[in-house]
Amino acid sequence: MNKRKETRLDQDPHSADGAERRLLEQALGRSVHQFREKMGLTIQELSKASGISAGMLSKIENGSTSPSLSTIHSLSRALNVPVTALFRGFEETRDATFVKAGTGLKIERRGTRAGHQYELLGHTPHGSITVEPYLITLSEQSDVFPIFQHPGLEFIFMLEGELVYRHGDETYFLEPGDALFFDSEAAHGPEDLRKLPIRFLSVISYGNDR
């Protein structure tokens, strides 16, 4: 009599390296744990519903084993979720951007004034919110321009120099270590450059439905 052969996540050692398989196991374990808790089930109760031993369930939730496809199918039925739902944590995009000092992308943002140097330090191409971090440098050639306006929110952190920054009807004297967070739909921008050169971080965020 032929024994049924189960296909396992780690059946083909050449399909992914050990690190990627480990991430998959951990993502699957987190999903099983979250769905079990959402249903208010103990490991013993899920064990009874799925026909999988409590010890194996514990290993799955801890991400320390690669369950067979039949085991994953049994879990999805017991948790009343599609099999694909158990892998969403692994499939979600996790972006990271690394920029070496001085290598940020020099760009011209819409509305940029003369002498305002914008160095883009990262970008988020996925998700419902875009976040754009900039290193901004102002010099003797820089114009003052306190009427920038754009959708979203902006966070400024001073690194070097001193300036007076306007937001709406208010002005703020900024020096190294100071921070300013504001609604960027109101008119804003540097009004008086007190000590040059000036460098500050500007982090702009806005919804992608704009």
BELWO-V900463 format. One record per residue. N is the residue number from 0. RES is the residue in three letters. SS is DSSP state (A for helix, B for strand, O for the rest). PSI is psi in whole degrees, 0 to 359 (NA if undefined). Layout:
# BELWO-V900463
N_RES_SS_PSI, N_RES_SS_PSI
This chain:
# BELWO-V900463
0_MET_O_131, 1_ASN_O_133, 2_LYS_O_139, 3_ARG_O_129, 4_LYS_O_122, 5_GLU_O_140, 6_THR_O_130, 7_ARG_B_160, 8_LEU_O_329, 9_ASP_O_23, 10_GLN_O_318, 11_ASP_O_106, 12_PRO_O_348, 13_HIS_O_358, 14_SER_O_334, 15_ALA_O_152, 16_ASP_O_171, 17_GLY_A_323, 18_ALA_A_317, 19_GLU_A_320, 20_ARG_A_322, 21_ARG_A_318, 22_LEU_A_321, 23_LEU_A_315, 24_GLU_A_318, 25_GLN_A_319, 26_ALA_A_318, 27_LEU_A_316, 28_GLY_A_317, 29_ARG_A_319, 30_SER_A_315, 31_VAL_A_315, 32_HIS_A_316, 33_GLN_A_316, 34_PHE_A_323, 35_ARG_A_314, 36_GLU_A_324, 37_LYS_A_326, 38_MET_O_355, 39_GLY_O_31, 40_LEU_O_144, 41_THR_O_167, 42_ILE_A_322, 43_GLN_A_320, 44_GLU_A_320, 45_LEU_A_325, 46_SER_A_315, 47_LYS_A_320, 48_ALA_A_329, 49_SER_A_343, 50_GLY_O_18, 51_ILE_O_137, 52_SER_O_151, 53_ALA_A_324, 54_GLY_A_317, 55_MET_A_320, 56_LEU_A_320, 57_SER_A_318, 58_LYS_A_320, 59_ILE_A_313, 60_GLU_A_330, 61_ASN_O_356, 62_GLY_O_27, 63_SER_O_11, 64_THR_O_158, 65_SER_O_101, 66_PRO_O_154, 67_SER_B_164, 68_LEU_A_324, 69_SER_A_325, 70_THR_A_317, 71_ILE_A_320, 72_HIS_A_318, 73_SER_A_321, 74_LEU_A_317, 75_SER_A_323, 76_ARG_A_318, 77_ALA_A_326, 78_LEU_A_353, 79_ASN_O_45, 80_VAL_O_155, 81_PRO_O_153, 82_VAL_A_321, 83_THR_A_332, 84_ALA_A_334, 85_LEU_A_347, 86_PHE_A_4, 87_ARG_A_325, 88_GLY_A_331, 89_PHE_A_327, 90_GLU_A_338, 91_GLU_O_140, 92_THR_O_134, 93_ARG_O_101, 94_ASP_O_151, 95_ALA_O_140, 96_THR_O_127, 97_PHE_O_125, 98_VAL_O_118, 99_LYS_O_152, 100_ALA_O_129, 101_GLY_O_3, 102_THR_O_10, 103_GLY_O_152, 104_LEU_B_121, 105_LYS_B_124, 106_ILE_B_165, 107_GLU_O_103, 108_ARG_O_152, 109_ARG_O_126, 110_GLY_O_1, 111_THR_O_137, 112_ARG_O_164, 113_ALA_O_134, 114_GLY_O_0, 115_HIS_B_106, 116_GLN_B_119, 117_TYR_B_125, 118_GLU_B_108, 119_LEU_B_125, 120_LEU_O_354, 121_GLY_O_171, 122_HIS_O_147, 123_THR_O_100, 124_PRO_O_351, 125_HIS_O_162, 126_GLY_O_177, 127_SER_O_349, 128_ILE_B_134, 129_THR_B_135, 130_VAL_B_126, 131_GLU_B_107, 132_PRO_B_131, 133_TYR_B_147, 134_LEU_B_116, 135_ILE_B_131, 136_THR_B_130, 137_LEU_B_138, 138_SER_O_191, 139_GLU_O_337, 140_GLN_O_358, 141_SER_O_137, 142_ASP_O_150, 143_VAL_O_141, 144_PHE_O_84, 145_PRO_O_26, 146_ILE_O_31, 147_PHE_B_145, 148_GLN_O_134, 149_HIS_O_157, 150_PRO_O_154, 151_GLY_O_200, 152_LEU_B_154, 153_GLU_B_141, 154_PHE_B_129, 155_ILE_B_135, 156_PHE_B_119, 157_MET_B_135, 158_LEU_B_323, 159_GLU_B_146, 160_GLY_B_187, 161_GLU_B_142, 162_LEU_B_163, 163_VAL_B_124, 164_TYR_B_130, 165_ARG_B_140, 166_HIS_B_111, 167_GLY_O_235, 168_ASP_O_359, 169_GLU_B_150, 170_THR_B_150, 171_TYR_B_131, 172_PHE_B_118, 173_LEU_B_133, 174_GLU_B_170, 175_PRO_O_132, 176_GLY_O_345, 177_ASP_O_152, 178_ALA_B_148, 179_LEU_B_129, 180_PHE_B_129, 181_PHE_B_165, 182_ASP_B_116, 183_SER_O_5, 184_GLU_O_340, 185_ALA_O_150, 186_ALA_O_134, 187_HIS_B_165, 188_GLY_B_171, 189_PRO_B_129, 190_GLU_B_330, 191_ASP_B_119, 192_LEU_B_102, 193_ARG_B_319, 194_LYS_B_116, 195_LEU_B_156, 196_PRO_B_160, 197_ILE_B_132, 198_ARG_B_135, 199_PHE_B_154, 200_LEU_B_136, 201_SER_B_120, 202_VAL_B_116, 203_ILE_B_133, 204_SER_B_144, 205_TYR_B_156, 206_GLY_B_145, 207_ASN_O_0, 208_ASP_O_5, 209_ARG_O_NA
